[in-house]
Amino acid sequence: MRYVPRDLGPVLLKAARTFPAVVLTGPRRAGKTMLLRKLFPKASYTLMEDPDAIARMRADPHGFLDGIRLPAVLDEVQNVPELFSYVRSRIDKHPRRTGQWFLTGSQDAPLMRGVTESMAGRAAMLQLYPLSRHETPKVNLLHGGFPEALARPAGSSLWFSSYIQTYLERDVRAITNVRDLATYRRFMALLATRHGQVLNRSELARPLQVSVPTINQWIGVLETTQQVLIVPPFYENLGKRLVKSPKIYFTDSGLVCHLLGINTAADLQRSPFLGPVFEGQIASEIIKRQVNSGVRRELYFFRDEQGLEVDFIVPARSGGVTLLECKATRTPLPRMTIPLQQLHEAFKGKKTVKRNVEMVLVHRKGPRDTTGTKMHGVKLYDEDAWAARGK
């Protein structure tokens, strides 16, 4: 698969012109290193997973950094968090020199703590997720958006198996003391069956025979390593009693299909998980678009105790909102718009809030192009047209 220009590229270039350092986090193998080396081909490169590099850095930090030619890419720096303070001291000697240090990491929270403590105001902090459909039409439900899985789709099952093993042995163990990785792997597979559902930690704990605090810790690990998206319920009071627990999705549809044992497009089409997988991909596309634009992640779902449910609520910069339903069908029908219309009426009835409310139904691509057409005031988009918005 040829290199695909990333939507984050312009934001990253702007950050490099503004800050001495850029910290780029994201899931393992999302393409962070490739992006930096494409945008900054003259930068030197050091992998901080290399035991020799780690040993040299810890034995003589100043000598190690003296031997690095700037600008420099330091990859997977979460392995040596003490490096931040030494990089900070060098930045402070020449604070006007921008675009000198590019630091990448697969673990968001530990890395962010290091940046917050050592490099506040000196580094731009950006996230890179796997490829989106906005970036390439090769992204699909079965194979997801990891570049290597898309490059060799016939071998994607083996790739995902290796990816999970590497993830367990490196990222999970680096963050928390998981004694039984086999149980954690079973936890990931069980969580995949709850993809797109309201998170119920007790239901996950019982079959694994672990405590709810352990489940909380393990979900925290997945969120820290950006393998899952936690979508909170919409919090605004619309005169309804709302569900308070969040929904959970795996970030990559290819990974969740692998965990569910879905290996072919035919398997996926017959699977009862087709709807949640499609819904999760749309959630992931929304989050990718937000972070690739350099704006805050903001995505909610709506469900009240009377059974009214809308998949997603996406706030707009103008103060408006988009109410969005996802249907894994190639034939959108009028009845599919009813929840959107009901929630739209609730927004209209809240007189203290004046905002533009857009209703959208996203469906799988079919023989008829529905782009921009309306059904009872609801805009219709197939998955390709939705991904192309803003191109």
N, C-alpha and C positions, 0 to 999 in steps of 0.2 A: 504494500500500500504506500503510495507516494505521500510525502509530507503534506498535511492539510493545514493551511493558515488558521490560526486560532483567533477567535473573537476577542480574547483577552489581550492580544498583541498590542493594539494601539494604547490601551490603558497601561500596559507594562512599560512601553516606550516612554509614555508621558511621566510615569513614576520615576523611571531612570534618569530623566532630565531634571527631576525635582528633588530627589532624595539621594543621599550618599549610598544608601543600601536599599535593596528590595528583598523582601522575604516572601517566597512563593510556596504555599502549602497546597496539599491536595492528596487524594488517594494514591497509593503506590501504583506506578505504571500508567498514570493518567496522561503523561507526556510533558511533565514539567521541565525535565532536562533538555529534551529535544527542542522545546519552545525557546528556552534561553540560549541554546547554542545556535539556533537559527537567527534569532534577533541580534545576538551579540557574538558573532563568529570570531572576533579577535580576543575574546575573554579566555583566560586560562581556566582549566577545569581540574577539580580535585574531588574525588568521591570519599566522603567521610564515613563510609561503611568499610573501607579498606583497613584491615587491622594494622598495616604498616603506617598508614597516614594517621590513624588514631594514636598509635604509640608515639610517633614522632611529635605530634601536637602536644600530647600530655607530658612528654619528657622535656620539651623545650618550646613552649608556645610562641615566644618571640622569634626564635630561630625558624620555626616552621612557617610563620607568617611572612618573615623576611624573604623566604624562598619562593613566595607566591607572586607571580606577575599580575598587576592590576590592569584592567578590571578582571575580576575573578569570580567564577562560579564555584561555590562550595556546596556540594550535593549531599543531602540527607544529614543535615547538621544536628538533628535531634540526638544523634549518637554522642555528640560532644557539646552539651549545653554550656560548658564553661568557656567555649570559644567566643561567645557573644561579648563578654567583658573585654577581651583583648581586641576584638574588631572595633568595639566602641571607642577604645582609647585611641586607635589609629584614625578613626573618623573624626574624633575631636581635635586632632592635630591639624586636619585639613577639612574643616566643615563645609567649605564651598565646593569641594570636588564631588560632583554627583555621578551616579552610575558606576560606582567602583566595586561594590560588593553585591553579589546575587546569591542568596542563601535559600536552599530548598529543603523541605521536610515533608514526610508523610504523616506526621502526627501533629494535628493542629494545636490542641490545648497545651501540651508541654512546651512546644515551640513558642507559642504565643506568650507563655509565662516568661520565657527567657527574653523575648523581645520587649515585653512590657517592663521588665526589671532593668534591662541593660541598654536598650536601644530606642526608647521612647523618643519620638520626634526626629529620629535619625533614619528610620526605615519605613518604607511603604509596605503594607501588609496586604497581599493579594492571595486569591484562591484559584486553583485550576482543577476543574472536574474532567472526567473523560469526555470524549467528543460528543457534541450535540448534533441533532438533525439540522440545526441552523448552520452548522459548519460543514457537514457532509451528509448526503442522502444515504450513505452506506450504513449509518446508524440505524439499527432495527431492533424490534422487540426481542428476538431470539438471541442475538449476539451482543446487544448493548452498544457501548461506545468506547470501550478500551481499544486503543489503536492496534495493539498486537492481536487481539481477538478478531478484529475486523480485517486485519491483513491476511489472516489465514483462517477463514471461517470454518473450513472443513476440520481443522484441528482445534477448534475453540474449546471443546469439552476438556481435552487434555490441558490446554492453557489455563482454563479456570481451575482445574484440580491443582495444578502447580501454583497458581496464584494464591489459592486459599492456604495451601501448605506454607508458602513463604510468608503470607500475612500472619498466620498463627505463630510461626516460629520467631519472626522478627518484631512485627508491630505489637502484637498482643502481649508477648512476653516482656517487651520493653516498657509497656505502660503499667501493667499490673501483674501480680504474682498468681497467674492461673496455673494451678498445679496439674490439672487434668485437661490437657488440650483436646483429648477425644470428646469429653463432655462439652467443651466449648464448641467444638465442631457440630455436635448434635444440637446444641442450642441455636447455632446459626441456621441449621436445616429446619428446626422447629419454627424459628422466627420467620423463615421464608413462607411458611404456610399461613402466617398472620400478616403477610404483606398487604398493606392497604387497609388494615383493620384498626379499630380503636385499641390502643395498647392496654392489655390486661396482664400485668406482671405475675399475678397469682396463677393464671392459666399456663404460663410458661414455666413457673417454678415447679409445679406439682409433678409433671411427667419426668422432669430431669432430677427430681429429688434434691433440689437445692433451695436456698432461702430466697425470699423476695429481695433482700438487700444485695444478694449475689447477682440476681437478674438485673437489678439497677446498675450495678457495677459493670456488668458485661455489656449492657446496652450503652452505657457511657463510653466504653472502649470503642464500640462500633461507631458511635457518633463522633468521638475524638478523631478517629482515623478516617472519618468522612465516608464510611461505608453505608450508612443509613441516614435518612432524612426524618426528623421528628417534626411533624406538622401540628401545631397547636390549634385548639378550637378558636373560632372567632369570638372575641371577648366583648364586643360592643352590646350593650343592652338594647334589645329590640322588643322588649316586653315578653320574652320567652324564657323558659327554663332550659338552659343549654347543657349539653354533655361537656364535662370538664376535662376528660382525659384526652391526650393527643393521639394522633394516628401515626403509624410508622411505615416507612417504605425503604427498601434497599435503593441506594442511589443508582445502581446500574441494573437494567432489566436483564442483561445477559447473565450477570452473576446470580440473580434470583431465579432465573430459569434453570441454571445449572444446579442450584441447591434443591430445586423442586424436581429434578430428574427429567426436565423437558429438553429433549435433544434435537428435535426437528420442528420445522414450521408446521407440519401436520399434527404433531403432538401438541403444540401450542394452540392450534386452532380448535382441537377437541377438548383442551384442558379447562376445568372449572376455574382455573387461575388466569385465564385470558383477560378478563375484565380488570382484576387488580393489577396485573402486569402492565396493561395499557395505561391505566390510571397513574401508576407509579412513574411510567416514562414521561407522561405529561408533567407531573410534579417536578421531576428531575429537569426537564427542559425549562420550566419556569425559573427554577433556582439557578441553573446554568446561565440563563440570559441575564439574570440580575447580577450575579457575581462577575460575569464577563463584561458587564457595563460599568463595573466599579461601584455599584449601588448596594445598599443593605439588603440582605436576604429577608423577604417578608412574604409568607404564604400561610394561609389559614384554611380550615374546613369548617363547615357549619352542620350541626345536628342538634335538634332540640328533643325534648322528652316526648313530644307528640309524634315523632317519626319523620319530621321534615328534615331532609338531608340534601346538601349541595356539596359536591366534591371539593371545590376550592373557591376561596375568596382571595383575590389578588389586589392589594391596594395600588393605586396609581400615584405618580408623583404630583399630579394636579389635585389630589385629595379625593378623587373618585375611586370606585372599586369595580373590578370585573368579577361577576359571578360565573363560575365555569363548571360545566358538567362534562365528564368524559365517558364516552360510550364505545365499547369495542365492537361496533357494528359498522357495516358498510352502507346501511340503510337507515338514516335518522328518521324518526317518526314523531309526530306532534306530541304524543303522550310523554316523550322523553324531556320535553321542555317544561312540564308542569312544576317540578320543584323550583326551577329558576324563576318562574313567574310568581310563585307563592312567596319566595324570599324577596323578590323585587317589590312586591306589595308591602311587605313588612318594612323595607327600607323607606318606601314612599310614605308609609304611615308614621314614621318617626319624624315629627315636625321639627325637632331640635337639630336635626342633621340634614343639611342641604348639600347634596353631592350628586355627581353624575354616576349612574349605575348602568354598566354594560352587561348584557347577558350573552354568553357564548356557549355553544355546544360543540365539542371536538370529537370527531369520530374517525374510524379507520378509512383509508382511502378506498373508494368504490368506483364503479364505472361512470358515475355522474359527478361532475365538478360542482360542489356546493359553495365554493369560496365566496364569502361575503353575502350570500343570500340569507333571507330571514324567514323564520317560522314562528309565528305568533310573537314577533318582536325579538326573537333570539337569533343571533348571528350564527351561521353554520360554517365550520371549517373542517376539512379533513386534516389528518396529521401533518401532511407535507405543507399545506397552506398555512397551518398554524405555526409551524417551524419557520416558514419563510417570512413571517411578519417582521418588518423592521429591516429586511435585507435591502 
